[in-house]
Amino acid sequence: MSFTVAIVGRPNVGKSTLFNRLVGKKLALVDDTPGVTRDRRPGDARLMGLTFTIIDTAGLEEADEESLQGRMRAQTEAAIDEADLSLFVVDAKNGLTPVDTALAEMLRRRGKPVVLVANKSEARGSDSGFYDAYTLGLGEPTPISAEHGQGMLDLRDAIVEAIGKERAYAKEDVAVTDVDIVETADEGEDEEPAYDDTKPLRVAIVGRPNAGKSTLINRFLGEDRLLTGPEAGITRDSISVEWDWRGRTIKMFDTAGMRRKARVTEKLEKLSVADALRAIRFAETVVIVFDATIPFEKQDLQIVDLVLREGRAAVLAFNKWDMIEDRQAVLADLREKTDRLLPQARGIRAVPISGQTGWGLDKLMQSIIDTDRVWNKRISTARLNRWLETQQIQHPPPAVSGRRIKLKYMTQVKARPPAFMISCTRSDALPESYTRYLINGLRNDFDMPSVPIRIHFRSPDNPFEGKKRRT
């Protein structure tokens, strides 16, 4: 049985740096600015033979409960209650503050194991701060340098001593009856694989700042898992959460709001946007959240275009629907604008929702599943070539310089998103308009709305190219 560890401390003591060190990846944003981390972020940690779940948290500060800092503190306290052990990080370089003393008292009242960690101990003059840590009454501090990886062995020993050897090194046994052995047969050329509706689905939630992305995920989870509020730009890190929807595991990524590039000037916001872009590339389906009261801003359209260019399956969610009065008229207007402003995503699914009340969320999840099904779709080569022959009869390829272009053969080379290869003569001369004609035909005839479709043309090699003609 594994255990969970929460990293706590006041702002700017190196908690996220230690988190990244333990998970072996730069998952959490790190900057010299205090208070970068706001939500709690879980990760799988490995430390000298130990494997456990680690939770990065926001810096603890004394603040009013209704303020942003107060809500961040509530998220951190929830992580402490969830964890089996807390790593209380203090800054040995700058010494203790009254906030450290108050946090030590709070952890002591919780009655859970605590490991006192004196970070930045490699710095000159850190000895005084290290010895001051003894006054917190939480035992002997463990000197480390999260940035340089020093003291990790001592940290491992301190964790083992606090949690107990049996708990620290316990391994989960997998029963033979829990392992499913599935026999697979070779699929014929004309067989189209069935959609696997049991595999976990990765979904990223993106949009402009203050569109209601974190509120939407909290409503899905049924708890205040992510930090929310009226302030724009609260979310900074891309936080992943898991939950089940009708028996299927859904892994959702909350991302920072994406403003226009010209307005993003601060380094920290650039890091947040870069983290959101990584979440889009990692996801399978991306939900673009629109503010229904001010939809189709220029930035909304750019985000949709970005998602489609990355090849992700896209679903539009018009949030804050509970604030709309004349819903029928607004809905008709949104449908007209969707078709007109997003021609590259013909048939894209758009769902009105309310993250605040939970209205429309089941319909949104069904749209996500349906879109993912199309994104994973495979079509047999035989069906494609029959379809290609029909398309050429209905609308033959154009003649360029007096020579007709011939489309000979078509096959699907990949899914996620669907991509096709067509063997033809003079592929470089085929106009873009005919490619759009084929893509629209695929959407209509094979029921493939909303997902990006890519067609690659290839001309066979000419064996006589480059050879001189005999005279």
C-alpha positions in Angstrom: 0.0 0.0 0.0 1.5 3.3 -1.1 1.3 6.5 0.9 0.8 10.2 0.1 3.1 13.1 1.0 2.1 16.8 0.9 4.8 19.5 0.5 3.8 22.6 2.6 5.5 25.8 3.6 5.3 29.6 3.2 5.6 31.1 -0.3 8.9 31.0 -2.2 10.8 28.4 -0.1 11.2 26.0 -3.0 8.2 23.6 -2.7 7.6 23.3 -6.5 11.3 22.9 -7.1 11.4 20.0 -4.7 8.2 18.6 -6.3 9.8 18.6 -9.7 12.9 16.9 -8.3 10.9 14.1 -6.8 8.7 13.4 -9.8 11.7 13.7 -12.2 9.9 16.1 -14.5 9.3 19.9 -14.7 5.6 19.5 -14.1 5.1 22.5 -11.7 5.9 26.1 -12.7 8.9 27.5 -11.0 9.7 31.2 -10.7 11.3 33.7 -8.3 8.0 35.3 -7.8 6.3 34.3 -4.5 3.0 32.5 -4.8 3.4 30.9 -8.2 1.6 27.7 -7.2 -2.1 28.1 -6.3 -3.8 24.8 -6.8 -2.7 21.5 -5.3 -0.9 19.3 -7.9 -0.4 15.5 -7.4 2.4 13.5 -8.9 4.1 10.1 -8.8 7.4 10.5 -6.9 10.5 8.2 -6.7 13.2 8.7 -4.1 16.0 6.3 -3.7 13.8 3.2 -3.9 10.7 4.8 -2.4 7.6 5.3 -4.6 4.7 7.4 -3.3 2.2 10.1 -4.3 3.5 13.7 -3.8 1.2 16.8 -3.7 2.6 20.2 -4.4 0.6 23.0 -2.6 0.3 26.8 -2.5 2.3 28.7 0.0 0.5 29.1 3.3 -0.2 32.6 4.4 -2.4 34.2 7.1 -5.3 35.7 5.1 -9.1 36.3 5.2 -11.0 33.2 4.1 -12.8 35.0 1.3 -9.7 36.4 -0.3 -7.7 34.6 -3.0 -4.9 33.8 -0.5 -7.5 32.5 1.9 -8.9 30.2 -0.7 -5.4 29.0 -1.6 -4.8 28.3 2.1 -8.0 26.1 2.2 -6.7 24.1 -0.8 -3.4 23.5 1.0 -5.1 22.5 4.2 -7.2 20.0 2.2 -4.0 18.5 0.9 -2.6 18.1 4.4 -5.7 16.3 5.5 -5.6 14.0 2.5 -1.9 13.2 2.9 -0.3 10.6 5.3 2.8 12.7 5.8 3.8 16.4 5.4 7.1 17.7 4.2 7.3 21.1 6.0 9.8 23.2 3.9 11.6 26.2 5.4 14.2 28.5 3.9 17.5 27.9 5.5 19.1 30.8 3.5 16.7 33.5 4.7 15.8 32.0 8.1 12.5 31.6 9.8 9.6 34.0 9.9 6.5 34.3 12.1 4.5 32.5 9.4 6.8 29.5 9.7 6.1 29.4 13.4 2.3 29.6 12.9 2.4 26.8 10.2 4.4 24.6 12.5 1.7 25.0 15.2 -1.0 24.2 12.6 0.8 21.0 11.5 1.4 20.0 15.1 -2.4 20.3 15.8 -3.1 18.0 12.9 -1.4 15.1 14.7 0.1 13.6 11.5 3.8 12.8 10.8 5.8 15.8 9.7 9.3 15.9 8.2 11.0 19.3 8.6 13.0 20.1 5.5 15.6 23.0 5.5 15.9 23.9 1.8 18.6 26.0 0.2 21.1 24.6 2.6 23.9 24.9 0.0 23.8 28.7 0.2 26.4 30.6 2.0 25.3 31.7 5.5 22.5 29.0 5.7 23.8 27.5 8.9 22.0 30.0 11.1 18.7 29.3 9.4 19.2 25.6 9.7 19.8 25.7 13.4 16.9 28.1 13.9 14.6 25.4 12.5 15.1 23.4 15.7 13.0 26.0 17.5 9.9 24.9 15.6 9.7 21.8 17.8 9.2 19.4 14.9 12.4 17.4 15.4 15.7 17.5 13.5 15.6 19.4 10.2 16.8 17.7 7.1 19.2 19.9 5.1 18.7 19.7 1.3 19.0 21.6 -1.9 16.0 20.9 -4.1 17.5 22.9 -7.0 20.8 20.9 -7.0 19.6 17.6 -5.7 21.7 17.6 -2.6 20.5 15.8 0.6 18.0 13.5 -1.2 19.4 10.4 0.6 18.9 12.1 4.0 15.4 13.1 3.0 14.6 9.5 2.1 15.8 8.3 5.5 13.7 10.9 7.3 10.6 9.9 5.3 11.1 6.2 6.1 11.6 7.0 9.8 8.4 9.1 9.9 6.1 6.8 8.0 7.6 3.5 9.1 9.6 0.9 7.2 6.6 -1.4 6.6 4.5 1.4 5.1 7.3 2.9 3.2 8.5 -0.2 1.4 5.1 -2.0 1.1 4.4 -3.4 -2.4 1.0 -4.0 -3.8 0.4 -7.6 -4.9 -1.5 -8.1 -8.1 -3.7 -11.2 -8.0 -3.7 -13.5 -11.0 -7.4 -13.3 -11.2 -7.2 -9.5 -11.7 -5.3 -9.9 -15.0 -7.4 -10.2 -18.1 -5.8 -12.3 -20.8 -7.2 -11.3 -24.2 -6.6 -13.3 -27.3 -6.4 -11.2 -30.4 -6.8 -12.3 -34.0 -5.2 -10.8 -37.0 -7.5 -8.2 -38.5 -8.2 -8.4 -42.2 -7.7 -5.6 -44.5 -11.4 -4.8 -44.7 -12.1 -5.1 -41.0 -12.6 -1.8 -39.1 -11.6 -2.0 -35.4 -14.3 -1.3 -32.9 -14.0 1.7 -30.6 -12.7 0.9 -27.2 -15.1 2.7 -24.8 -13.3 1.4 -21.7 -9.9 3.0 -22.1 -9.2 6.2 -20.1 -9.8 9.4 -21.9 -7.6 12.5 -21.6 -9.5 15.8 -21.9 -8.1 19.3 -21.7 -10.3 22.3 -20.7 -9.0 25.5 -22.4 -10.3 29.0 -23.1 -9.9 32.7 -22.3 -9.4 33.8 -18.7 -12.5 33.8 -16.5 -14.5 31.7 -18.8 -15.3 29.3 -16.0 -13.0 26.4 -16.7 -12.1 25.5 -13.1 -15.7 25.9 -12.0 -16.7 23.5 -14.7 -14.3 20.8 -13.5 -15.3 21.3 -9.9 -18.9 20.7 -10.9 -17.9 17.5 -12.7 -16.0 16.3 -9.6 -18.7 17.4 -7.1 -16.2 19.1 -4.9 -14.1 22.3 -4.7 -11.0 20.6 -6.0 -9.7 23.6 -8.0 -9.3 27.2 -6.9 -12.0 29.4 -8.3 -13.2 33.0 -7.9 -14.3 36.2 -9.6 -10.6 37.1 -10.3 -9.4 36.5 -13.9 -6.3 34.3 -14.3 -6.4 32.4 -11.0 -5.2 29.1 -12.6 -1.5 29.0 -13.5 -0.4 25.4 -13.6 -2.1 22.8 -15.8 -3.7 20.6 -13.1 -4.9 17.0 -13.9 -7.8 15.4 -12.0 -9.3 11.9 -12.5 -12.9 10.8 -12.1 -15.4 8.3 -13.5 -18.2 9.0 -15.8 -20.6 6.1 -16.4 -17.8 3.6 -15.6 -15.1 5.2 -17.8 -12.0 6.9 -16.3 -11.8 10.6 -17.4 -8.5 12.5 -16.8 -9.2 16.2 -17.1 -6.6 19.0 -17.4 -7.5 22.4 -16.1 -5.4 25.0 -17.9 -4.5 28.7 -17.5 -6.6 31.2 -19.4 -5.0 32.1 -22.8 -5.0 35.8 -23.7 -3.9 37.3 -27.0 -0.2 36.9 -27.5 0.4 40.7 -27.6 -1.0 41.1 -24.1 1.1 38.4 -22.6 4.2 40.2 -21.3 5.0 38.8 -17.9 7.3 35.8 -17.7 5.0 33.9 -15.4 2.0 34.2 -17.7 4.2 33.0 -20.6 5.1 29.9 -18.6 1.4 29.3 -17.8 0.4 29.6 -21.4 3.2 27.3 -22.5 2.0 24.8 -19.9 -1.5 25.0 -21.3 -0.2 24.4 -24.8 1.6 21.2 -23.5 -1.7 20.1 -22.0 -3.4 20.5 -25.4 -0.8 18.4 -27.1 -1.0 15.7 -24.4 -4.9 15.5 -24.5 -7.0 13.5 -26.9 -10.2 15.7 -26.7 -10.1 19.5 -26.0 -13.1 21.4 -24.7 -12.9 25.1 -25.6 -14.9 27.0 -23.0 -16.7 30.1 -24.3 -18.3 32.8 -22.2 -21.9 32.7 -23.6 -22.4 36.3 -22.6 -19.5 37.5 -24.8 -18.8 34.6 -27.3 -16.7 34.5 -30.4 -14.0 36.9 -29.4 -11.0 36.9 -31.7 -9.1 34.9 -29.1 -11.8 32.3 -28.9 -11.4 31.6 -32.7 -7.6 31.5 -32.4 -7.8 28.9 -29.7 -10.1 26.7 -31.7 -7.8 27.1 -34.7 -4.8 26.2 -32.6 -6.5 23.0 -31.2 -7.5 21.9 -34.7 -4.0 22.5 -36.1 -2.6 20.4 -33.3 -4.9 17.6 -34.6 -7.0 17.3 -31.4 -10.7 16.5 -31.3 -12.5 19.7 -30.3 -15.8 20.4 -28.5 -17.2 23.8 -27.8 -18.9 24.6 -24.5 -20.9 27.8 -24.1 -20.6 28.4 -20.4 -22.6 30.7 -18.1 -25.9 29.7 -19.9 -27.8 30.4 -16.7 -27.1 34.1 -17.3 -28.8 34.1 -20.7 -32.4 35.3 -20.8 -33.6 34.8 -24.4 -32.0 31.3 -24.8 -33.7 30.3 -28.1 -32.6 33.4 -29.9 -29.1 33.3 -28.5 -28.8 29.6 -29.4 -29.8 30.2 -33.0 -27.3 33.1 -33.2 -24.5 30.9 -31.8 -25.2 28.1 -34.3 -25.1 30.5 -37.2 -21.8 32.1 -36.0 -20.3 28.7 -35.4 -20.9 27.6 -39.0 -19.8 30.9 -40.4 -16.7 31.6 -38.3 -15.4 28.1 -38.0 -15.6 26.6 -41.5 -12.5 24.5 -40.9 -14.4 22.6 -38.2 -17.6 21.9 -40.0 -20.0 19.9 -37.8 -18.2 20.7 -34.6 -20.3 19.9 -31.5 -21.3 22.9 -29.5 -23.1 22.5 -26.1 -24.6 25.2 -23.9 -23.8 24.6 -20.3 -23.6 26.1 -16.8 -20.6 25.2 -14.7 -22.2 27.0 -11.8 -25.4 25.0 -11.7 -24.3 21.8 -13.5 -26.9 22.2 -16.3 -25.9 20.5 -19.6 -22.9 18.7 -18.2 -24.1 15.2 -19.2 -24.8 16.3 -22.7 -21.3 17.8 -22.8 -19.7 14.6 -21.7 -21.6 12.6 -24.3 -20.4 15.0 -27.0 -16.8 14.5 -25.8 -17.2 10.7 -26.0 -18.9 10.9 -29.5 -16.1 13.3 -30.8 -13.4 11.0 -29.4 -15.1 8.1 -31.2 -14.9 9.9 -34.5 -11.3 11.0 -33.8 -10.3 7.3 -33.4 -12.3 6.1 -36.4 -10.7 3.8 -39.0 -12.2 3.1 -42.5 -11.2 0.0 -44.5 -9.2 0.5 -47.7 -11.9 -1.3 -49.8 -14.6 1.2 -48.7 -12.3 4.2 -49.3 -11.4 3.1 -52.8 -15.1 2.5 -53.8 -15.8 6.0 -52.3 -12.9 7.6 -54.2 -14.1 6.2 -57.5 -17.6 7.6 -56.9 -16.2 11.0 -56.0 -14.2 11.2 -59.2 -17.2 10.3 -61.3 -19.4 13.0 -59.6 -16.6 15.6 -59.7 -13.5 14.7 -61.8 -10.2 16.2 -60.8 -9.3 19.2 -62.9 -7.1 19.1 -66.0 -3.9 21.1 -65.5 -2.0 22.2 -68.7 -4.2 20.0 -70.7 -3.5 16.8 -68.7 -6.1 15.2 -66.4 -4.9 14.4 -62.8 -5.8 10.8 -61.9 -6.5 9.6 -58.4 -5.5 5.9 -58.3 -5.6 4.5 -54.8 -6.6 5.6 -51.3 -5.9 4.2 -47.8 -6.1 5.5 -44.2 -2.6 5.7 -42.8 -3.5 6.7 -39.2 -6.2 7.7 -36.8 -6.2 10.3 -34.0 -6.8 12.4 -36.1 -7.9 10.5 -39.3 -5.2 10.8 -42.0 -5.4 9.4 -45.5 -3.0 8.9 -48.4 -4.0 9.1 -52.0 -1.7 7.9 -54.8 -2.2 10.1 -57.8 -0.5 11.6 -60.8 1.0 15.1 -60.5 0.2 15.6 -56.9 1.9 19.0 -56.8 -0.6 20.3 -59.4 -3.8 19.3 -57.5 -5.6 22.5 -56.4 -6.5 23.1 -52.7 -10.2 23.4 -53.7 -10.3 19.7 -54.7 -8.7 18.7 -51.4 -11.4 20.5 -49.5 -14.0 18.8 -51.7 -12.6 15.4 -50.7 -12.4 16.3 -47.0 -16.0 17.5 -47.0 -17.1 14.3 -48.8 -15.3 12.2 -46.1 -17.1 14.2 -43.4 -20.6 13.7 -45.0 -20.3 10.1 -46.3 -18.4 8.5 -43.3 -20.1 10.6 -40.6 -16.9 12.3 -39.4 -17.9 15.8 -38.2 -15.8 18.2 -36.1 -12.4 16.4 -36.1 -9.4 17.5 -38.2 -9.1 15.3 -41.4 -5.8 15.3 -43.2 -5.2 14.0 -46.8 -1.7 13.5 -48.2 -1.1 13.0 -51.9 1.8 11.0 -53.3 3.0 10.6 -56.9 4.7 7.3 -57.8 8.4 7.6 -58.7 9.1 8.0 -62.4 11.7 5.4 -63.4 12.7 7.5 -66.4 13.2 10.8 -64.6 16.7 12.2 -65.0 17.6 9.9 -67.9 18.7 11.4 -71.2 16.5 10.8 -74.2 18.2 8.9 -77.0 18.5 10.8 -80.3 
